[in-house]
Every structure is written in structure tokens, then in C-alpha cells.
Amino acid sequence: LSFSNIIDYYCYNCSFKKNNSNGEGGVIFNKSGNLTLDKCKFTQNSSKENGGGIFNSESYLYLVDCNFTGNSAIHRGGAIENNFKSEVYLRDCMFSKNSAEDGETISNMKKCKLSLKNSTFENNNANDNGGAVYNFFGFVSVEGCNFSTNESKYAGAFDNYLGFVVIKKTNFRENNAKESGGAIFNGGMMESLEDCLFKNNASLLKGGAIYQTKSSSAII
């Protein structure tokens, strides 16, 4: 599905299974529009580029009570890639067993905004950066979420590189990094890490729970 220059589009209780794309967006390529997905399921979809489920470009994407399971991408965003000054707002969503070769279940790229509320990320995997979320030069807020049993080389759950992050009332359990940052790898600005739980996270080298680079900053 390709949505381009559509002002508003609403999708309710839809299921997308085993779709694939040679380019971005295994199921949906959303460009220059407003897309709302409510109670939708994305299962075993794939992209040979970025965004195994959804690629969001110059657009607003709203997700409520959606489920992403077993989606994959060759590069970034096994479930969702947010790119080109776009914004994604999601709440009450579930992300499980999604994967990407280069990194992350959700990728939030340069100058993009990502808001995660009351959502669960479990058993997601990336070969490189951020098993669940990778933020590159973007803005991310996380509140009331659960990250568990996610895995990556760097940042088992959440990788922040040159970005701006606020995390509140969120649990990180049993996430694993093959090198550094069992739960979080912070190479940017973490303005707030408040009322969070870190339990049984692990890394083989540095920072079983959190790895903080020299050039980064955090307020805990």
C-alpha cells in the first residue's frame, strides 16, 4: 500500500500478513499524509530496504492498540522506519520477534519525532544497534513502556545516537547486548530518565544496564 499526499486516512481492525517489498515499507509506504492505524496487526512482513511493516516519510503516523509480530527488514526498522522529518505517535501497541540486519524494530531518523506510550517490546532482535529502538539525531519520548528480552550488538533495547530522549515510568528487563549497553546505549542527550526499573539486563563488555559515551549527557 502506498499513501501519497493524502490528508487523512484511517484504518481499523485490519490484518497484514506475509507482504514484502523490494524497497521501503513491506506493507505501507506513507508519504506526505496523515495515517491512523487502530487495532491493526502486522505479521511476518518484510522489506529488502527499511521498514518491514511501515516506512513513514514526511508524514504523521498514529498507531493505537496495534500488534507487530515477526516483521523484518534488511537494513533498518524491522517493524517501522520513521524518516524525512516525520512524526510517529503510538500507544498500547505490542512489538514482538521483529528483526533487522543493521538494527532496531523501530528506527527514528534525523529530525524526526517518536512518541511511545504504554507499549511493549519483547524478544526483538537486531544485528547491530538497538534491539527495539534506534534514535539517530531525532527526538524520542517514552512513557509507561516495557522492554524485555530484546537483543542487539549495541543497546539490547534502546540506542540513542546524537539524539534527544526522555524516558519515564518504563521497565527494562532481561535485555542483552553482545558488546555494550545491555538495556540502553546513550551517545546523545538523555534529558530525563525518571521512575524507571532496570532488572537482569546484561552485556558482554560494558554497561550491563546503561552505557554512556564520553560525548553524551544524561539526567537521572
FINU-188496 format. One line per field, with one value per residue (C-alpha): residue in three letters; z, x, y. Coordinates in nm, 3 decimals. Example, Ala and Ser with C-alpha at 12.3 -4.5 7.8 and 13.67 -1.06 7.14 Angstrom:
FINU-188496
rest: ALA	SER
c3: 0.780	0.714
c1: 1.230	1.367
c2: -0.450	-0.106
***
This chain:
FINU-188496
rest: LEU	SER	PHE	SER	ASN	ILE	ILE	ASP	TYR	TYR	CYS	TYR	ASN	CYS	SER	PHE	LYS	LYS	ASN	ASN	SER	ASN	GLY	GLU	GLY	GLY	VAL	ILE	PHE	ASN	LYS	SER	GLY	ASN	LEU	THR	LEU	ASP	LYS	CYS	LYS	PHE	THR	GLN	ASN	SER	SER	LYS	GLU	ASN	GLY	GLY	GLY	ILE	PHE	ASN	SER	GLU	SER	TYR	LEU	TYR	LEU	VAL	ASP	CYS	ASN	PHE	THR	GLY	ASN	SER	ALA	ILE	HIS	ARG	GLY	GLY	ALA	ILE	GLU	ASN	ASN	PHE	LYS	SER	GLU	VAL	TYR	LEU	ARG	ASP	CYS	MET	PHE	SER	LYS	ASN	SER	ALA	GLU	ASP	GLY	GLU	THR	ILE	SER	ASN	MET	LYS	LYS	CYS	LYS	LEU	SER	LEU	LYS	ASN	SER	THR	PHE	GLU	ASN	ASN	ASN	ALA	ASN	ASP	ASN	GLY	GLY	ALA	VAL	TYR	ASN	PHE	PHE	GLY	PHE	VAL	SER	VAL	GLU	GLY	CYS	ASN	PHE	SER	THR	ASN	GLU	SER	LYS	TYR	ALA	GLY	ALA	PHE	ASP	ASN	TYR	LEU	GLY	PHE	VAL	VAL	ILE	LYS	LYS	THR	ASN	PHE	ARG	GLU	ASN	ASN	ALA	LYS	GLU	SER	GLY	GLY	ALA	ILE	PHE	ASN	GLY	GLY	MET	MET	GLU	SER	LEU	GLU	ASP	CYS	LEU	PHE	LYS	ASN	ASN	ALA	SER	LEU	LEU	LYS	GLY	GLY	ALA	ILE	TYR	GLN	THR	LYS	SER	SER	SER	ALA	ILE	ILE
c3: 0.000	-0.091	0.053	-0.102	-0.039	0.138	0.403	0.637	0.614	0.886	0.901	1.163	1.260	0.953	0.926	0.706	0.675	0.470	0.245	0.110	-0.080	-0.268	-0.149	0.167	0.350	0.340	0.385	0.385	0.237	0.385	0.226	0.293	0.469	0.799	0.863	1.165	1.234	1.505	1.625	1.323	1.302	1.107	1.088	0.907	0.659	0.514	0.328	0.141	0.245	0.551	0.737	0.731	0.819	0.760	0.609	0.717	0.507	0.556	0.730	1.054	1.170	1.461	1.596	1.865	2.000	1.707	1.703	1.511	1.514	1.317	1.072	0.924	0.719	0.561	0.686	0.949	1.114	1.125	1.207	1.138	0.989	1.061	0.824	0.646	0.921	1.005	1.331	1.484	1.787	1.924	2.235	2.368	2.097	2.103	1.921	1.933	1.741	1.488	1.342	1.118	0.984	1.058	1.357	1.552	1.549	1.521	1.367	1.424	1.195	1.168	1.284	1.326	1.633	1.801	2.097	2.269	2.538	2.728	2.474	2.498	2.317	2.373	2.206	1.923	1.765	1.571	1.446	1.516	1.700	1.931	1.955	2.000	1.919	1.738	1.753	1.520	1.561	1.638	1.931	2.133	2.436	2.616	2.895	3.061	2.832	2.888	2.717	2.781	2.627	2.336	2.193	1.979	1.944	2.096	2.312	2.378	2.391	2.316	2.123	2.126	1.889	1.873	1.958	2.232	2.464	2.761	2.932	3.219	3.413	3.191	3.271	3.118	3.197	3.066	2.762	2.626	2.433	2.273	2.341	2.532	2.686	2.798	2.804	2.682	2.481	2.507	2.268	2.275	2.517	2.765	2.925	3.173	3.297	3.564	3.768	3.557	3.651	3.523	3.614	3.488	3.181	3.058	2.823	2.746	2.770	2.921	3.089	3.191	3.212	3.060	2.858	2.838	2.586	2.672	2.447	2.571	2.868	3.092	3.378	3.604
c1: 0.000	0.133	-0.025	0.095	-0.033	-0.345	-0.467	-0.624	-0.658	-0.800	-0.757	-0.942	-0.905	-0.702	-0.454	-0.144	0.045	0.344	0.362	0.701	0.870	1.198	1.212	1.097	0.782	0.696	0.326	0.283	0.480	0.329	0.442	0.316	-0.006	-0.177	-0.232	-0.408	-0.400	-0.632	-0.629	-0.429	-0.197	0.127	0.265	0.571	0.601	0.940	1.136	1.463	1.545	1.393	1.063	0.947	0.595	0.578	0.802	0.691	0.820	0.737	0.417	0.227	0.159	-0.071	-0.093	-0.335	-0.356	-0.161	0.045	0.370	0.499	0.779	0.838	1.183	1.400	1.741	1.864	1.668	1.329	1.210	0.863	0.874	1.114	1.040	1.234	1.248	1.117	0.820	0.636	0.510	0.280	0.190	0.022	-0.094	0.099	0.288	0.614	0.742	1.001	1.075	1.425	1.657	2.000	2.154	1.939	1.620	1.247	1.168	1.417	1.371	1.598	1.734	1.497	1.206	0.983	0.876	0.637	0.592	0.326	0.207	0.358	0.554	0.870	0.977	1.206	1.306	1.650	1.899	2.244	2.391	2.218	1.916	1.713	1.390	1.452	1.727	1.722	1.960	1.960	1.587	1.355	1.203	0.972	0.894	0.640	0.484	0.650	0.805	1.123	1.211	1.433	1.542	1.891	2.148	2.523	2.498	2.197	1.983	1.670	1.732	2.010	2.030	2.292	2.323	1.953	1.735	1.548	1.308	1.217	0.966	0.794	0.940	1.072	1.380	1.409	1.640	1.764	2.103	2.386	2.659	2.901	2.789	2.467	2.251	1.937	2.043	2.335	2.338	2.551	2.336	2.130	1.910	1.726	1.537	1.542	1.272	1.095	1.238	1.325	1.631	1.644	1.857	1.990	2.335	2.621	2.939	3.164	3.046	2.729	2.506	2.213	2.334	2.640	2.711	2.966	3.211	3.045	2.690	2.492	2.214	1.997	1.891
c2: 0.000	0.341	0.657	0.983	1.335	1.204	1.446	1.189	0.811	0.585	0.207	-0.001	-0.368	-0.466	-0.754	-0.755	-1.083	-1.200	-0.895	-0.786	-0.508	-0.475	-0.115	0.066	-0.039	-0.408	-0.322	0.055	0.345	0.661	0.989	1.342	1.245	1.165	0.794	0.644	0.271	0.137	-0.227	-0.344	-0.645	-0.672	-1.027	-1.163	-0.878	-0.783	-0.518	-0.555	-0.198	-0.021	-0.060	-0.420	-0.311	0.066	0.332	0.681	0.972	1.342	1.229	1.186	0.830	0.742	0.386	0.269	-0.087	-0.234	-0.554	-0.610	-0.969	-1.130	-0.846	-0.787	-0.552	-0.594	-0.258	-0.059	-0.075	-0.434	-0.301	0.076	0.328	0.695	0.922	1.261	1.494	1.268	1.206	0.881	0.861	0.520	0.386	0.049	-0.134	-0.464	-0.540	-0.897	-1.100	-0.828	-0.805	-0.605	-0.687	-0.346	-0.259	-0.200	-0.274	0.099	0.341	0.713	0.910	1.264	1.544	1.301	1.269	0.945	0.911	0.573	0.526	0.220	-0.018	-0.343	-0.450	-0.809	-1.059	-0.825	-0.862	-0.651	-0.746	-0.403	-0.115	-0.116	-0.436	-0.238	0.131	0.324	0.703	0.886	1.265	1.259	1.326	1.042	1.035	0.709	0.668	0.366	0.111	-0.232	-0.355	-0.719	-0.990	-0.772	-0.823	-0.643	-0.592	-0.243	-0.148	-0.452	-0.238	0.132	0.307	0.686	0.828	1.208	1.233	1.377	1.139	1.150	0.819	0.794	0.514	0.245	-0.104	-0.270	-0.641	-0.913	-0.722	-0.823	-0.657	-0.864	-0.578	-0.263	-0.130	-0.421	-0.205	0.142	0.277	0.656	0.854	1.166	1.374	1.191	1.480	1.264	0.905	0.904	0.633	0.351	-0.008	-0.195	-0.565	-0.855	-0.675	-0.782	-0.700	-0.892	-0.586	-0.256	-0.130	-0.419	-0.177	0.154	0.252	0.625	0.758	1.035	1.290	1.220	1.351	1.223	1.345	1.059
***
